[in-house]
Amino acid sequence: MWATLNICLYLSLKCISAASILLRSGTCQLQGRFMLNGVYQDGDVILGGLFDVHLITLLPELSFRMHPKPPYCEKFNMENFKHSQIMVFTIDEINKNPNLLPNITLGYQIYDNCVRLGMAFRAAMSLASGTQASFSNLNCTGPPPVIGIVGDPGSTPSIAISSVLGLFRVPIVSHFATCSCLSDKKKYPSFFRTIPSDAFQVQAMVQILHHFGWTWVGLLYSDDDYGIYAAQSFQKVVQLFGVCVAYSKSLPQNNTREIQHIMGVIQASTARVIVAISTSSYLLPLMDEVVLQNLTGRQWIASEAWSNSPTFRTPRFLPFLKGTLGIAIKRGEIQGLLEFLLRLRPSNDPRNNMLKIFWENMFGCSFVTKTDGEQVKKVCTGQEDLSTTNTAYTDVSGLRGSYNVYKAVYALAYALHDLMQCEEGRGPFSENRCAEKTNLKPWQLVHYLKKVNFTTGFGDHVSFDKNGDALAIYDVMNWQPSSDGSMRVQTVGVVNKGVATGMVVTLDENAIYWNFEAKKPPKSVCSESCPQGTRRARKKGLPVCCFDCLPCADGEISNRTDAECMMCPDDFWSNSDKDQCVPKEVEFLSYEDPLGISLTTASLLGTCFCALVMGIFAHHRNTPIVRANNSELSFLLLVSLKLCFLCVLLFIGQPQLWMCQLRYAVFGISFVLCVCSILVKTMVVIAVFKSSRPEGKDAMKLFGLRQQRCTVLVLTAIQVVICAVWLSTASPTPHKNNQYIRSKIVYECAIGSVAGFSMLLGYIGLLAAVSFLFAFLARNLPDNFNEAKFITFSMLIFCAVWIAFVPAYVSSPGKYAVAVEIFAILASSFGLLVAIFGPKCYIIILYPERNTKKAIMGRETQKR
């Protein structure tokens, strides 16, 4: 950018100087002439051309005491000279075509830029302003020195030249400048190109990386506008495809220490794929270092600037660069080109001095007799036979950049043809006017260039989009060893940009040569892919491609490699490998479960005990000990206890609606009946004791058999009403619970209404508390009549069990909550059965001699 500003300042000073001379003489005088290598042919309309024929520019030493000598160009490039001659060939072909620009002869003025910004800018200014020594037509009528320019091939010179010539709308059609920045029509309104923008090239390269699964790559780019802009675009695009850049280094042109540093970075990195977006001149020092340090085991990805370059396709680079994949401009064919190239002869015209330079480099001779060290160079005759040579100049088998020159010249020609064919009154300019054919303006040609649309003889369609860019089509090249020890470039695929699909890469993988022992694509990843059942966990401080693989959490799976873990549906759970969801295990207390079997056995055992006690009491129903304890209430209590034991069976098995409804109703009614019987039994004991005293003779009359039955019936009926209201309003239902254990479905009965369930348990608790209170108050009655002591003990057990039940039930998960509930039922039932009927059965069976009225009354008599 500073170079551009300096050049513009220099030109401004020159213009001021020229203006002063103009005011004095009335004639424009050329203040100086740049020493440029070129090729020239006169014509009605002149097209300019800029090509990098020489690769190195030697600048003169600046003493600031004399006018500096002109720069000297070295290292003649045959391939790039061929580009300039293809422009000459194309203009000659157009001049011979009677249907294109009839009655108009195109001429050309082509300059060598020597791959130097200053030289390129000098050449461009010479084209735009002309090289006449003086100019007296101050009205500026007639055609301009050049109507359009083909070139420059470099992005940096194109930016500088377009920044200045774009102010005058001089059309520039480049065949090789790919910087995406040149698509900005506000900055470069008259710039066009027949090569796709780097934005498309970068997308094509990333598509290749994505195709082979290379997610960890190194990036090298030339330290110029071409490389810098392309590298910025590359780093943005790769993020969309999950590709990470391990390192990013710019290639200096002449800095050995920096090149060695870059080599150290490459060797230390685990990235096996290197993307090099650079021109040959920037890349060559690095490749020399690659050979010097014997760096192998890397897969090179070449940008179009060097993917087809013969500079690296030599035996010296073969062990390191064979197998390289590159993006190349689409190949084309030009009929009759070889014959034209072979007819070339040197010229004595100073404006065609580049032809002599070519001839001297081609045949190793000189048109001037001189010595080269101790050897005397042979003299060129100008009649040497080009058909005997075998260089890049005569190789027309793979025209890529050359073919873009061909299309660029034709684009200017077709635009000029459309301009000339304009009918007056139907033109595109103000008041429907056409361009003046004798006084053409470059900006008028720009208008027609935007609408160019034609097909070449090879069948390629040429047009420009709104940014002046060509259609994005690339060949994918592969460098393969040949039998003579060199490398040949083989087309192994194509990359097209579709309107709807974007960049699409098509590769023939069987045709690709891989420079690895396995002869397969290398792996280039920072971290291996995460297998199924795991997820990525990014490593701190590293790019997203560097990660650890962690197992999915319980209830989550990943069924693809490198996939994120996802939750299983509600009724499913992850398997042990965490790669698929399986139906959750349904858990409930079943009859097949060991715990279920144990509780069922205890329930049936308790029922049997009740039946046994009932049988004993029935058999001894006329004995004093049975009659003294109100045999009817005893039998009712045994029946209710039997129901308590049997209701346990409703808590075991898969919950169903009828089971859930019946379970709590039977449980609540059975226990209320049981506790009511105990309560009435306690009241009977107290009434009997009082009736034995003179002051309580009428106690049993007030609490007789009928009153006992009514009390039990009324107290039980209240529980029946509670159950009926509960079941009719918010009935318990089967429910699949995922909250207790996430890996299982706990099949349980949801109580429906907390209030209903609380009232059921609260009513039982109330009756139990009253029974305990009465029994406790009657605990000091005489032993012979004192059943209250046993009732007190039984109710103490009952209350303790159900008080302990609450925290145990709340803290028990799944089926164990049901087991706790069953255990509470069984424990309290067994407690009542043993505490109340155990002592009586003990006397009836083991000590029948005590089961007499005399024995029962004896202790009381003794006390008296």
Buried (B, 14 or more C-beta within 10 A) or exposed (E): EEEBEEBBEEBEEBEEEBEEEBEEEEEBBEEEEBEBBBBBBEBEBBBBBBBBBBBBBEEEEEEEEEEEEBBEBEEBBBBBBBBBBBBBBBBBBBBEEEEBBEEBEBBBBBBBBBBBBBBBBBBBBBBBBBBEEEBEEEEEEEBBBBBBBBBBBBBBBBBBBBBBBBEEBBBBBBBBBBBBBBBEBEEBBBBBBBBBBBBBBBBBBBBBBBBBEBBBBBBBBBBBBBBBBBBBBBBEBBEEEEBBBBBBBBBBEEEEEBBEEBBEBBEEBEBBBBBBBBBBBBBBBBBBBBEEEEBEEBBBBBBBBBBBBBBBBEEEBBEBBBBBBBBBBBBBBBEEBBEBBBEBEBBEEEBBBBBBBBBBBBBEBBBEEEEEEEEEBEEBEBEBEBEEEEBBBBBBEBBBBBBBBBBBBBBBBBBBBBBBEBEEEEBBEEEEEBBEEEEBBBBBBBBBBBEBEBEBEBEBEBEBEEBBBBBBBBBBBBBBBEEEEEBBBBBBBBBBBEEEEEBEBEBEEEEBBBBBEEEEBBBBBBBEBBBBBBBBEEBEEEBBBBBEBEBBEEBBBBEEEBBEBEEBEEEBBBEEBBBBBEEBEEBBBBEEBEBBEEBBEBBBEBBEBBEEBBEBBEEBEEBBBBEBBBBBBBBBBBBBBBBBBBBBBBBBBEBEEEBBBBBBBBBBBBBBBBBBBBBBBBBBBBBBBBBBEEEBEEBBEEBEEEBBBEBBEEBBEEBBEBBEBBBEEBBBBBBBBBEBBEEBBBBBBBBBBEBBBEBBBEBBBEBBEBBBBBBBEBBEBEEBBBBBBBBBBBBBBBBEBBEBBEEBBEEBEBBBBBBBBBBBBBBBBBBBBBBBBEBBBEBBEEEEEBBEEEBBBEEEEEEE
